[in-house]
């Protein structure tokens, strides 16, 4: 566990946390990526340092990397998963439904799932499994990552500024 006092704008740990936790959270959704990014926001509350933007960009990059790794896992292990779990008529119907939903609402689903616990993992794997168009997927995950990182970080900054005199 990382002590909150080690998270500040000058600490290399902060930059590492900003990238690694959101990236790994895509694969292991039990990791607290949103909490980590909010904590970074809290730790930088009251600071006007321009490196704050770097933390937001790194958090978005980590989320983007994680989403795209998940897509690749779904794509490359998809045929085996499809044979194992979707070979029945009921399974094929579920897969067809997922394909149709992504074809119809793709970017909206990808961006929206970023804010649903566990939804990010399921949708990003499914996109790879159904071979959702790569270009559209990359654009949607980039948008989702930027929105999510900005939202989480600035919620932390806002909370950190509101409770600056009472950190616990």
N, C-alpha and C positions, 0 to 999 in steps of 0.2 A: 504494500500500500504506500502511496506517496503522501507525504505530509503537505498540507496546503501551503505551509510557509515556504516550500521550495518552488512553488509556482509563482513566478514573477516574470516580468518582461525580459530580464537579463539572464534568466536561467535556461541552459540548454535542455533541461528536463521539460520545461514548458513546451518547447518546440517539438520535442519527441512525443510527448503526450498528445499534442494537437494533431499529429499525423497518425501515429500508431493505433491509438485507441479507436478512433472512428473507422479506420481501415479494418481492424480485426473484428470490430463489432458486427460487420456485415456477415462474417462467417460464424462468429460465436455471439449470438445476440444477447447473451447474458452480460457482456461487458458494458459498463456504463458510459457510453460515448457522449451522450447528451450531458450527463452529469459532469464529465471531465471538461467539456467545452464551457459549460456554465461556470465551473470552478475557475477556469482560466479567465473568464470575464470578470468574476468576482475579484480575483487576484490583481487584475489590472485596473479596477475601479479607481477613479480619481486621477489616473495617469493620462497624460496627453502625448505620450511617446508614440511616434509614428510606427514603431515596430508592432504595435497592437494589430495593425492591418495584416502583418505577416502571420500572426497567430490565426486570424480568421481565414486567410487564404490556405494555410497549412491544414486547418480543420476541414475545410471544404475539399482540399486535395485528398486527405485521408479518406473521407467519405466516398469520394469519387473512385478512388483506387479500390476500396472495398466492394463497392457496387459492381465494378467491372470485373473484379476477380470472381465474384459470385456468378456473374453472367457467364464467364468462361467455364466455371465449374459446371453450371447447368448445361452449357452447350456441349462440352466434351464428355461428360458423364451422362448426358441426357438419354442417349439410346439405351443404355443399360437400365436407367431408371424407368424409362418408358416401357421396356419389356417387362420389368419387375412389377411395376405398380399400375400401369395404364393399359395393359394388354386385354383386359376384359371389356365388354361393351360399355359398362358403366364408367370404367376408367377412361376409355376412348372418348366418351361423351364429355367427361370433365375436362379433358385436355382440349377438346374442340371448343368448349365454352371459354376456357382460358385464352386460347388463340383468338377467338372472335372478340372477346372483351379487350384484349391488347390491341388488336387491329382497329377497333372502334375508338377506344379511349386511351391508347398507349401512354402518351406523355403525361396525361392527367393522373393516370393510375400510378405511374412510376414516381411522379413528384409527390402525390398524396400519400403513398405508402411510406415515404421517408419519415413521416410523422406518426406512424402507427407502430407501437412496439411489436417486433417480430415480423411486421408486414414488409419491411424493407427486404429481409432475407428471403421470404417466400416469393415475393414478386420478382426480385432480381434473379433468383434461381429459375423461376418459371420463364422469364424472358429468354434466358439461355436455352432452356429446355424446348421451347416452342420455336426457337430460332427467330426471335423478334428482330426486325431490321436493325443492324448494328449502328448505323449512322444516327437514326432517330433515338436509339437507346443512349448513346454517348451524349447527345445533346440534352436529353431529358435528365440523365443522371448528373450532368454538370449543373444544370439549373437547380435541381433538387439539392445538390450538395451546397451550392452557394446560398440558397435560401435558408437551408437548415443551419449551416454554420453561422451565418449572420444572426439569425433568430436566437439560437442558443447562446452565442457569445454575448450579444447585447442584452439579453435577459439577465445574464450574470452580471454584466456591468451595471445595469439599472439597479438590481438588487444590492450589489456591492456598494453603490453610491448611497442608496437609501439607508443601509445599515452599516455605514462606514465606521461609526463609533462603537458598534456592537457586533463584532465579527462572528460570534457564536450564537 
